[in-house]
């Protein structure tokens, strides 16, 4: 049986490596200017520059840790496999497709719920609402094509 796969991930405009380079250049320019002002007697500029760069660095670190988050879903034989990658944690769940239920979101903030027996997982956090409903429908159609649902 052919394997079908979906990759749902964040729409990131800058990679963590590019962000690190940008942050290093930002620090260089900001600290250079702060040092010039400090040598001119305005030492408080250096203090505020360090506080500002620390706050921006914390925000960039949070962004970089979650830039590669994703949800990977694929059909493999008689199983639907869902792999969730969030920051440095990876969780993989297997669902038997003969008892699988796909619940499309009813509210704009709701996610797609995948259930099989007592196991369940919510996916679609990186899709807009209208795309979640489309994805749930596509997933259902793929399960019907396999003849198991």
Buried (B, 14 or more C-beta within 10 A) or exposed (E): EEEBEBEBBEEBEBEBEEBBEEBEEBBEEBBEEBEEBBEEEEEEBBEEBBEEBEEBEEEBBEBBEEBBBBBBBBBEEEBBBBBBBBEEEEEEBBBEBEEBBBBBBEEEEBBBBBBBEEBEBBBBBBBEBEEBBEBBEBBBEBBEEBEBB
